[in-house]
Amino acid sequence: MRYDVVIIGGGLAGLTCGIRLSEQGKHCAIVSSGQSALHFSSGSLDLLSFLPDGEPVHQPLEALSALASQAPEHPYSLMGEAAVRRWVPEAEALLARCGATMTGSHQHNHLRLTPLGKYRPCWLSPPEIVTREQGKPLAWRAPLIVGIEGFLDFQSSIVADALQAQGIAAKSADLRLPALDRLRGNPSEFRAINIARVLDLPENASALLAELTRLSADHDAVILPACLGLDTPDAVAMLQSALGKPVSLLPTLPPSLPGVRLHQAMVRRFRQLGGMVMPGDKVERAVLGETEKALYTRNHVDIPLRAQQVVLASGSFFNNGLVAEFDRVVEPVFGLDVHYAALRSDWSREQVLAPQPYRLFGVETDEKLRPRIKGVTVPGVYAIGAVLAGFDPLAQGCGAGVSLLSALSVADTLLQGEVA
Ligand SMILES: Cc1cc2nc3c(=O)[nH]c(=O)nc-3n(C[C@H](O)[C@H](O)[C@H](O)COP(=O)(O)OP(=O)(O)OC[C@H]3O[C@@H](n4cnc5c(N)ncnc54)[C@H](O)[C@@H]3O)c2cc1C
């Protein structure tokens, strides 16, 4: 099985790279062993929300020089300000070509409401998600926060209490729909994606509308957990027009419907372009020839996937793109050089919510995102996304941006025909 490029990992980074390469006629395969971070994410995408010193960022592109001086090893700093400025609008355009409608802009961050009723800055959000502009109040005076009876992954009263503390007359109430009774009987199945599969059915639309009409009579807006519109993206717009007042969604605990929907849209686009996805397969080892790489996977055993170029998009610890052993951190497919603290006691801090040093660990690269083994650049291998060293996606709010921009940067290098 021969491809121009094989990509290891089908999360946001791998899919972005595969889509860009396929759009330009490259024959690509993506091997992906499991769910990606998108399945667990808010569905909103971060570009740069905080500098490493904790200063909030309102205009991400204007903060790049401060980032470069505070964190020269950050992937944005390595790629360079000009490259970041170039790839940001390209990333927005690529998402639009996938049919992933987003609100927001790289000019300035907006704020999204979290399931805890707090606000977090971000770059792009699905249009149904509750957001507001920096410095502006929430659009509604008295929203109803709707929970679902028995659904533990979203607590409407926490959101309502937090909004009340901000001076908003929010109330919470529980939706009771007999259509959900069968699912509710099995708590481990009573999750956002399965609920959406029931609520999206046309035969349940009128009961949902009647219940929301009853509950929301004294409210100027309705905020639901993101359990609607998995395969029917206009479900929220239709409900809103029938209800006659704004309806918005809040992400729930994982699995995340907005994240899953983005993942599905990107996989669809990649396949439409002729890309091959091998879900559930895992690259276990690689033989790195001068001109050709052979990747041996769990499912294909001794028949390797062959390609001139390989892109590693295997994610961080969360997805086993990096593995922590007793006294070292390894990249398990190639054994690439990894940045990590020598002393294990320096890997984490006691305060759980503090920025954690281990989040900065990852594969070391040069400015073209070419990794090394024992200090020597590996020809034809590139690393992108969460597997990279030098950034903290949580504390700096830059996870999606690093994945998208590093993927576009490497795709461009490959399309220019530059072989390391
Ligand atoms: C729980 C969680 C929530 C997050 N929420 C947000 C958010 O709301 N907004 C935001 O901007 N960022 C968020 N992030 C940051 C996130 O890391 C990035 O946004 C981005 O989604 C990472 O994409 P990725 O493709 O680099 O890696 P991943 O999404 O981790 O994908 C890596 C993929 O590679 C596969 N893989 C690993 N090893 C192999 C192998 N050997 N063979 C084949 N496949 C392999 C994995 O199974 C996985 O599917 C979140 C991160 C986590 C962990």
The ligand as an SDF file (V2000), in Angstrom:
LIG
                    3D

 53 58  0  0  0  0  0  0  0  0999 V2000
   -9.7370   16.6810   26.9270 C   0  0  0  0  0  0  0  0  0  0  0  0
   -9.2250   17.7740   26.0370 C   0  0  0  0  0  0  0  0  0  0  0  0
  -10.0570   18.8430   25.7020 C   0  0  0  0  0  0  0  0  0  0  0  0
   -9.5980   19.8590   24.8690 C   0  0  0  0  0  0  0  0  0  0  0  0
  -10.4410   20.8840   24.5560 N   0  0  0  0  0  0  0  0  0  0  0  0
  -10.0150   21.8570   23.7120 C   0  0  0  0  0  0  0  0  0  0  0  0
  -10.8990   22.9190   23.3250 C   0  0  0  0  0  0  0  0  0  0  0  0
  -12.0580   22.9700   23.7340 O   0  0  0  0  0  0  0  0  0  0  0  0
  -10.4240   23.8670   22.4630 N   0  0  0  0  0  0  0  0  0  0  0  0
   -9.1370   23.8260   21.9820 C   0  0  0  0  0  0  0  0  0  0  0  0
   -8.7480   24.7020   21.2080 O   0  0  0  0  0  0  0  0  0  0  0  0
   -8.2890   22.8380   22.3520 N   0  0  0  0  0  0  0  0  0  0  0  0
   -8.6950   21.8630   23.1890 C   0  0  0  0  0  0  0  0  0  0  0  0
   -7.8320   20.8600   23.5570 N   0  0  0  0  0  0  0  0  0  0  0  0
   -6.4560   20.8670   23.0360 C   0  0  0  0  0  0  0  0  0  0  0  0
   -6.2930   19.8340   21.9150 C   0  0  0  0  0  0  0  0  0  0  0  0
   -5.0990   19.1710   22.2380 O   0  0  0  0  0  0  0  0  0  0  0  0
   -6.1830   20.4460   20.5070 C   0  0  0  0  0  0  0  0  0  0  0  0
   -7.1660   21.4090   20.3260 O   0  0  0  0  0  0  0  0  0  0  0  0
   -6.3180   19.4740   19.3470 C   0  0  0  0  0  0  0  0  0  0  0  0
   -7.6430   18.9750   19.2450 O   0  0  0  0  0  0  0  0  0  0  0  0
   -5.3190   18.3360   19.3760 C   0  0  0  0  0  0  0  0  0  0  0  0
   -5.3860   17.6930   18.1250 O   0  0  0  0  0  0  0  0  0  0  0  0
   -4.2650   16.7050   17.5980 P   0  0  0  0  0  0  0  0  0  0  0  0
   -4.7590   16.2150   16.2790 O   0  0  0  0  0  0  0  0  0  0  0  0
   -2.9270   17.3090   17.6550 O   0  0  0  0  0  0  0  0  0  0  0  0
   -4.2220   15.4900   18.6460 O   0  0  0  0  0  0  0  0  0  0  0  0
   -5.3530   14.4880   19.1180 P   0  0  0  0  0  0  0  0  0  0  0  0
   -6.6860   15.0900   19.0050 O   0  0  0  0  0  0  0  0  0  0  0  0
   -4.9030   13.9870   20.4330 O   0  0  0  0  0  0  0  0  0  0  0  0
   -5.3150   13.3050   18.0520 O   0  0  0  0  0  0  0  0  0  0  0  0
   -4.2930   12.3570   18.0070 C   0  0  0  0  0  0  0  0  0  0  0  0
   -4.8280   11.0990   17.3570 C   0  0  0  0  0  0  0  0  0  0  0  0
   -3.7270   10.2310   17.0690 O   0  0  0  0  0  0  0  0  0  0  0  0
   -4.0970    8.8950   17.3810 C   0  0  0  0  0  0  0  0  0  0  0  0
   -2.8710    8.1110   17.6090 N   0  0  0  0  0  0  0  0  0  0  0  0
   -1.9690    8.2110   18.6290 C   0  0  0  0  0  0  0  0  0  0  0  0
   -0.9650    7.3190   18.4480 N   0  0  0  0  0  0  0  0  0  0  0  0
   -1.2380    6.6570   17.2890 C   0  0  0  0  0  0  0  0  0  0  0  0
   -0.5770    5.6020   16.5770 C   0  0  0  0  0  0  0  0  0  0  0  0
    0.5720    5.0700   17.0100 N   0  0  0  0  0  0  0  0  0  0  0  0
   -1.1440    5.1240   15.4450 N   0  0  0  0  0  0  0  0  0  0  0  0
   -2.3130    5.6680   14.9880 C   0  0  0  0  0  0  0  0  0  0  0  0
   -2.9810    6.6590   15.6250 N   0  0  0  0  0  0  0  0  0  0  0  0
   -2.4470    7.1490   16.7510 C   0  0  0  0  0  0  0  0  0  0  0  0
   -5.0020    9.0460   18.5990 C   0  0  0  0  0  0  0  0  0  0  0  0
   -5.8270    7.9250   18.7700 O   0  0  0  0  0  0  0  0  0  0  0  0
   -5.7940   10.3130   18.2270 C   0  0  0  0  0  0  0  0  0  0  0  0
   -6.9420    9.9930   17.4940 O   0  0  0  0  0  0  0  0  0  0  0  0
   -8.2630   19.8240   24.3730 C   0  0  0  0  0  0  0  0  0  0  0  0
   -7.4310   18.7600   24.7290 C   0  0  0  0  0  0  0  0  0  0  0  0
   -7.8990   17.7490   25.5330 C   0  0  0  0  0  0  0  0  0  0  0  0
   -6.9660   16.6180   25.8740 C   0  0  0  0  0  0  0  0  0  0  0  0
  1  2  1  0
  2  3  1  0
  2 52  2  0
  3  4  2  0
  4  5  1  0
  4 50  1  0
  5  6  2  0
  6  7  1  0
  6 13  1  0
  7  8  2  0
  7  9  1  0
  9 10  1  0
 10 11  2  0
 10 12  1  0
 12 13  2  0
 13 14  1  0
 14 15  1  0
 14 50  1  0
 15 16  1  0
 16 17  1  0
 16 18  1  0
 18 19  1  0
 18 20  1  0
 20 21  1  0
 20 22  1  0
 22 23  1  0
 23 24  1  0
 24 25  2  0
 24 26  1  0
 24 27  1  0
 27 28  1  0
 28 29  2  0
 28 30  1  0
 28 31  1  0
 31 32  1  0
 32 33  1  0
 33 34  1  0
 33 48  1  0
 34 35  1  0
 35 36  1  0
 35 46  1  0
 36 37  1  0
 36 45  1  0
 37 38  2  0
 38 39  1  0
 39 40  1  0
 39 45  2  0
 40 41  1  0
 40 42  2  0
 42 43  1  0
 43 44  2  0
 44 45  1  0
 46 47  1  0
 46 48  1  0
 48 49  1  0
 50 51  2  0
 51 52  1  0
 52 53  1  0
M  END
$$$$
